[in-house]
Amino acid sequence: MEPLTSLKSGEHAVLGKLESGKVLAARLTSLGFTTGAVILMTQNYGHGPLVVTVRDTRIALGRGEAQAILVERGD
């Protein structure tokens, strides 16, 4: 597994696990980041916030938050 920040724009991945504290994990879970969820990297310029699509919802994440999300690349 690798952090969400390693995906390039247009790549898909499946959420493997969250490596964060309880507060961030609760926030991410409420946004739809649950184990097995398919994530589409919508925007990743290599700096600044990321934009991902999870469960048909676009979500902007800071890089620190995205580092806590471990994913497995999809095909």
N, CA, C and O atoms as a GROMACS GRO file, in nm:
protein
  300
    1MET      N    1   0.083  -0.119   0.000
    1MET     CA    2   0.000   0.000   0.000
    1MET      C    3   0.087   0.125   0.000
    1MET      O    4   0.201   0.124   0.047
    2GLU      N    5   0.031   0.230  -0.054
    2GLU     CA    6   0.105   0.356  -0.065
    2GLU      C    7   0.012   0.471  -0.030
    2GLU      O    8  -0.110   0.455  -0.033
    3PRO      N    9   0.066   0.588   0.004
    3PRO     CA   10  -0.019   0.701   0.039
    3PRO      C   11  -0.094   0.755  -0.083
    3PRO      O   12  -0.047   0.743  -0.196
    4LEU      N   13  -0.208   0.812  -0.058
    4LEU     CA   14  -0.292   0.869  -0.163
    4LEU      C   15  -0.216   0.974  -0.245
    4LEU      O   16  -0.243   0.992  -0.364
    5THR      N   17  -0.124   1.044  -0.182
    5THR     CA   18  -0.049   1.149  -0.251
    5THR      C   19   0.036   1.097  -0.366
    5THR      O   20   0.078   1.175  -0.451
    6SER      N   21   0.061   0.967  -0.372
    6SER     CA   22   0.145   0.912  -0.479
    6SER      C   23   0.070   0.891  -0.610
    6SER      O   24   0.132   0.866  -0.713
    7LEU      N   25  -0.062   0.900  -0.607
    7LEU     CA   26  -0.140   0.883  -0.730
    7LEU      C   27  -0.130   1.006  -0.818
    7LEU      O   28  -0.121   1.119  -0.769
    8LYS      N   29  -0.132   0.984  -0.948
    8LYS     CA   30  -0.135   1.094  -1.045
    8LYS      C   31  -0.280   1.120  -1.085
    8LYS      O   32  -0.367   1.034  -1.067
    9SER      N   33  -0.306   1.236  -1.138
    9SER     CA   34  -0.441   1.270  -1.184
    9SER      C   35  -0.492   1.165  -1.282
    9SER      O   36  -0.419   1.124  -1.373
   10GLY      N   37  -0.615   1.121  -1.264
   10GLY     CA   38  -0.676   1.022  -1.352
   10GLY      C   39  -0.661   0.878  -1.305
   10GLY      O   40  -0.726   0.789  -1.360
   11GLU      N   41  -0.576   0.853  -1.205
   11GLU     CA   42  -0.556   0.716  -1.156
   11GLU      C   43  -0.664   0.679  -1.054
   11GLU      O   44  -0.715   0.763  -0.981
   12HIS      N   45  -0.697   0.548  -1.053
   12HIS     CA   46  -0.792   0.493  -0.956
   12HIS      C   47  -0.716   0.412  -0.852
   12HIS      O   48  -0.608   0.359  -0.880
   13ALA      N   49  -0.772   0.404  -0.733
   13ALA     CA   50  -0.716   0.320  -0.628
   13ALA      C   51  -0.828   0.275  -0.536
   13ALA      O   52  -0.938   0.331  -0.537
   14VAL      N   53  -0.799   0.173  -0.456
   14VAL     CA   54  -0.893   0.123  -0.356
   14VAL      C   55  -0.836   0.154  -0.220
   14VAL      O   56  -0.719   0.126  -0.193
   15LEU      N   57  -0.919   0.211  -0.133
   15LEU     CA   58  -0.872   0.247   0.001
   15LEU      C   59  -0.841   0.122   0.081
   15LEU      O   60  -0.925   0.033   0.095
   16GLY      N   61  -0.720   0.115   0.133
   16GLY     CA   62  -0.678   0.002   0.214
   16GLY      C   63  -0.699   0.026   0.362
   16GLY      O   64  -0.761  -0.054   0.431
   17LYS      N   65  -0.645   0.139   0.411
   17LYS     CA   66  -0.665   0.171   0.552
   17LYS      C   67  -0.628   0.316   0.579
   17LYS      O   68  -0.561   0.381   0.498
   18LEU      N   69  -0.672   0.366   0.693
   18LEU     CA   70  -0.642   0.501   0.737
   18LEU      C   71  -0.540   0.493   0.850
   18LEU      O   72  -0.561   0.421   0.947
   19GLU      N   73  -0.431   0.566   0.837
   19GLU     CA   74  -0.330   0.572   0.943
   19GLU      C   75  -0.332   0.712   1.002
   19GLU      O   76  -0.248   0.795   0.970
   20SER      N   77  -0.429   0.736   1.087
   20SER     CA   78  -0.445   0.869   1.144
   20SER      C   79  -0.502   0.858   1.285
   20SER      O   80  -0.535   0.749   1.332
   21GLY      N   81  -0.513   0.972   1.349
   21GLY     CA   82  -0.575   0.977   1.480
   21GLY      C   83  -0.725   0.960   1.469
   21GLY      O   84  -0.780   0.957   1.359
   22LYS      N   85  -0.792   0.950   1.583
   22LYS     CA   86  -0.936   0.925   1.585
   22LYS      C   87  -1.016   1.038   1.521
   22LYS      O   88  -1.113   1.012   1.450
   23VAL      N   89  -0.976   1.162   1.545
   23VAL     CA   90  -1.052   1.275   1.492
   23VAL      C   91  -1.048   1.277   1.340
   23VAL      O   92  -1.153   1.289   1.275
   24LEU      N   93  -0.929   1.266   1.281
   24LEU     CA   94  -0.917   1.266   1.136
   24LEU      C   95  -0.984   1.143   1.076
   24LEU      O   96  -1.051   1.153   0.973
   25ALA      N   97  -0.967   1.027   1.138
   25ALA     CA   98  -1.028   0.904   1.087
   25ALA      C   99  -1.181   0.917   1.086
   25ALA      O  100  -1.246   0.873   0.992
   26ALA      N  101  -1.237   0.977   1.190
   26ALA     CA  102  -1.382   0.996   1.196
   26ALA      C  103  -1.428   1.091   1.085
   26ALA      O  104  -1.530   1.067   1.021
   27ARG      N  105  -1.353   1.198   1.063
   27ARG     CA  106  -1.389   1.294   0.958
   27ARG      C  107  -1.384   1.230   0.821
   27ARG      O  108  -1.477   1.244   0.742
   28LEU      N  109  -1.275   1.157   0.793
   28LEU     CA  110  -1.260   1.093   0.662
   28LEU      C  111  -1.367   0.986   0.640
   28LEU      O  112  -1.422   0.974   0.530
   29THR      N  113  -1.397   0.910   0.744
   29THR     CA  114  -1.501   0.807   0.733
   29THR      C  115  -1.636   0.870   0.702
   29THR      O  116  -1.712   0.818   0.620
   30SER      N  117  -1.666   0.982   0.766
   30SER     CA  118  -1.794   1.049   0.742
   30SER      C  119  -1.802   1.105   0.599
   30SER      O  120  -1.912   1.124   0.546
   31LEU      N  121  -1.688   1.130   0.537
   31LEU     CA  122  -1.684   1.178   0.398
   31LEU      C  123  -1.690   1.064   0.296
   31LEU      O  124  -1.698   1.090   0.176
   32GLY      N  125  -1.687   0.938   0.343
   32GLY     CA  126  -1.697   0.824   0.252
   32GLY      C  127  -1.568   0.745   0.234
   32GLY      O  128  -1.565   0.650   0.156
   33PHE      N  129  -1.462   0.783   0.305
   33PHE     CA  130  -1.335   0.711   0.296
   33PHE      C  131  -1.340   0.589   0.387
   33PHE      O  132  -1.294   0.593   0.501
   34THR      N  133  -1.395   0.480   0.335
   34THR     CA  134  -1.403   0.355   0.410
   34THR      C  135  -1.326   0.247   0.335
   34THR      O  136  -1.305   0.258   0.214
   35THR      N  137  -1.285   0.145   0.405
   35THR     CA  138  -1.208   0.038   0.344
   35THR      C  139  -1.281  -0.020   0.224
   35THR      O  140  -1.399  -0.055   0.233
   36GLY      N  141  -1.212  -0.030   0.113
   36GLY     CA  142  -1.269  -0.084  -0.010
   36GLY      C  143  -1.329   0.020  -0.102
   36GLY      O  144  -1.366  -0.013  -0.215
   37ALA      N  145  -1.339   0.144  -0.058
   37ALA     CA  146  -1.395   0.250  -0.143
   37ALA      C  147  -1.301   0.278  -0.260
   37ALA      O  148  -1.179   0.284  -0.242
   38VAL      N  149  -1.358   0.297  -0.377
   38VAL     CA  150  -1.278   0.331  -0.496
   38VAL      C  151  -1.257   0.482  -0.498
   38VAL      O  152  -1.352   0.560  -0.482
   39ILE      N  153  -1.132   0.522  -0.519
   39ILE     CA  154  -1.096   0.663  -0.519
   39ILE      C  155  -1.039   0.698  -0.657
   39ILE      O  156  -0.954   0.626  -0.710
   40LEU      N  157  -1.086   0.807  -0.713
   40LEU     CA  158  -1.032   0.860  -0.838
   40LEU      C  159  -0.957   0.988  -0.805
   40LEU      O  160  -1.014   1.081  -0.748
   41MET      N  161  -0.829   0.994  -0.841
   41MET     CA  162  -0.751   1.116  -0.821
   41MET      C  163  -0.792   1.214  -0.930
   41MET      O  164  -0.759   1.193  -1.047
   42THR      N  165  -0.861   1.318  -0.894
   42THR     CA  166  -0.911   1.415  -0.989
   42THR      C  167  -0.806   1.521  -1.019
   42THR      O  168  -0.791   1.564  -1.133
   43GLN      N  169  -0.733   1.564  -0.916
   43GLN     CA  170  -0.632   1.670  -0.934
   43GLN      C  171  -0.518   1.650  -0.836
   43GLN      O  172  -0.539   1.647  -0.714
   44ASN      N  173  -0.397   1.637  -0.888
   44ASN     CA  174  -0.277   1.628  -0.805
   44ASN      C  175  -0.164   1.695  -0.882
   44ASN      O  176  -0.104   1.634  -0.971
   45TYR      N  177  -0.135   1.819  -0.848
   45TYR     CA  178  -0.030   1.894  -0.916
   45TYR      C  179   0.107   1.875  -0.853
   45TYR      O  180   0.205   1.933  -0.901
   46GLY      N  181   0.116   1.795  -0.746
   46GLY     CA  182   0.245   1.773  -0.680
   46GLY      C  183   0.271   1.869  -0.567
   46GLY      O  184   0.370   1.855  -0.495
   47HIS      N  185   0.184   1.967  -0.549
   47HIS     CA  186   0.192   2.061  -0.437
   47HIS      C  187   0.051   2.114  -0.412
   47HIS      O  188  -0.034   2.108  -0.501
   48GLY      N  189   0.026   2.164  -0.295
   48GLY     CA  190  -0.107   2.215  -0.262
   48GLY      C  191  -0.206   2.103  -0.240
   48GLY      O  192  -0.168   1.986  -0.235
   49PRO      N  193  -0.333   2.138  -0.228
   49PRO     CA  194  -0.436   2.038  -0.198
   49PRO      C  195  -0.461   1.943  -0.315
   49PRO      O  196  -0.432   1.974  -0.431
   50LEU      N  197  -0.516   1.826  -0.281
   50LEU     CA  198  -0.556   1.726  -0.380
   50LEU      C  199  -0.707   1.731  -0.393
   50LEU      O  200  -0.777   1.769  -0.299
   51VAL      N  201  -0.757   1.694  -0.508
   51VAL     CA  202  -0.901   1.678  -0.526
   51VAL      C  203  -0.924   1.534  -0.569
   51VAL      O  204  -0.867   1.489  -0.668
   52VAL      N  205  -1.007   1.462  -0.493
   52VAL     CA  206  -1.037   1.323  -0.524
   52VAL      C  207  -1.187   1.306  -0.536
   52VAL      O  208  -1.265   1.386  -0.483
   53THR      N  209  -1.228   1.200  -0.604
   53THR     CA  210  -1.369   1.166  -0.613
   53THR      C  211  -1.388   1.033  -0.541
   53THR      O  212  -1.326   0.932  -0.576
   54VAL      N  213  -1.475   1.034  -0.441
   54VAL     CA  214  -1.507   0.914  -0.362
   54VAL      C  215  -1.659   0.905  -0.355
   54VAL      O  216  -1.726   0.999  -0.314
   55ARG      N  217  -1.713   0.791  -0.396
   55ARG     CA  218  -1.858   0.768  -0.391
   55ARG      C  219  -1.935   0.882  -0.458
   55ARG      O  220  -2.032   0.934  -0.403
   56ASP      N  221  -1.891   0.919  -0.577
   56ASP     CA  222  -1.954   1.024  -0.659
   56ASP      C  223  -1.952   1.163  -0.596
   56ASP      O  224  -2.034   1.247  -0.630
   57THR      N  225  -1.859   1.187  -0.505
   57THR     CA  226  -1.845   1.318  -0.442
   57THR      C  227  -1.701   1.365  -0.457
   57THR      O  228  -1.608   1.291  -0.427
   58ARG      N  229  -1.683   1.489  -0.503
   58ARG     CA  230  -1.549   1.547  -0.513
   58ARG      C  231  -1.512   1.609  -0.379
   58ARG      O  232  -1.589   1.684  -0.320
   59ILE      N  233  -1.391   1.576  -0.332
   59ILE     CA  234  -1.346   1.622  -0.201
   59ILE      C  235  -1.204   1.675  -0.214
   59ILE      O  236  -1.119   1.612  -0.275
   60ALA      N  237  -1.179   1.792  -0.156
   60ALA     CA  238  -1.045   1.850  -0.151
   60ALA      C  239  -0.981   1.810  -0.019
   60ALA      O  240  -1.043   1.820   0.087
   61LEU      N  241  -0.856   1.763  -0.026
   61LEU     CA  242  -0.782   1.720   0.093
   61LEU      C  243  -0.647   1.790   0.097
   61LEU      O  244  -0.584   1.812  -0.007
   62GLY      N  245  -0.603   1.824   0.216
   62GLY     CA  246  -0.467   1.872   0.233
   62GLY      C  247  -0.370   1.757   0.218
   62GLY      O  248  -0.408   1.641   0.234
   63ARG      N  249  -0.246   1.786   0.188
   63ARG     CA  250  -0.146   1.680   0.170
   63ARG      C  251  -0.124   1.598   0.296
   63ARG      O  252  -0.102   1.477   0.287
   64GLY      N  253  -0.130   1.661   0.412
   64GLY     CA  254  -0.115   1.587   0.538
   64GLY      C  255  -0.226   1.485   0.557
   64GLY      O  256  -0.200   1.372   0.598
   65GLU      N  257  -0.347   1.525   0.527
   65GLU     CA  258  -0.462   1.433   0.536
   65GLU      C  259  -0.445   1.319   0.437
   65GLU      O  260  -0.468   1.203   0.470
   66ALA      N  261  -0.406   1.352   0.315
   66ALA     CA  262  -0.392   1.251   0.210
   66ALA      C  263  -0.281   1.151   0.242
   66ALA      O  264  -0.290   1.035   0.201
   67GLN      N  265  -0.176   1.194   0.312
   67GLN     CA  266  -0.068   1.102   0.351
   67GLN      C  267  -0.119   0.992   0.443
   67GLN      O  268  -0.063   0.882   0.445
   68ALA      N  269  -0.224   1.020   0.520
   68ALA     CA  270  -0.278   0.923   0.615
   68ALA      C  271  -0.368   0.819   0.549
   68ALA      O  272  -0.410   0.723   0.614
   69ILE      N  273  -0.399   0.838   0.422
   69ILE     CA  274  -0.488   0.745   0.349
   69ILE      C  275  -0.402   0.652   0.265
   69ILE      O  276  -0.337   0.695   0.170
   70LEU      N  277  -0.401   0.524   0.301
   70LEU     CA  278  -0.321   0.426   0.228
   70LEU      C  279  -0.409   0.353   0.128
   70LEU      O  280  -0.518   0.307   0.162
   71VAL      N  281  -0.362   0.344   0.005
   71VAL     CA  282  -0.441   0.287  -0.104
   71VAL      C  283  -0.363   0.181  -0.180
   71VAL      O  284  -0.240   0.172  -0.172
   72GLU      N  285  -0.438   0.101  -0.256
   72GLU     CA  286  -0.379   0.005  -0.349
   72GLU      C  287  -0.424   0.049  -0.488
   72GLU      O  288  -0.544   0.065  -0.512
   73ARG      N  289  -0.329   0.066  -0.578
   73ARG     CA  290  -0.361   0.112  -0.714
   73ARG      C  291  -0.454   0.015  -0.784
   73ARG      O  292  -0.443  -0.106  -0.770
   74GLY      N  293  -0.547   0.074  -0.861
   74GLY     CA  294  -0.639  -0.004  -0.943
   74GLY      C  295  -0.588  -0.009  -1.085
   74GLY      O  296  -0.488   0.054  -1.119
   75ASP      N  297  -0.657  -0.084  -1.168
   75ASP     CA  298  -0.617  -0.094  -1.309
   75ASP      C  299  -0.689   0.004  -1.396
   75ASP      O  300  -0.666   0.008  -1.517
   0.00000   0.00000   0.00000
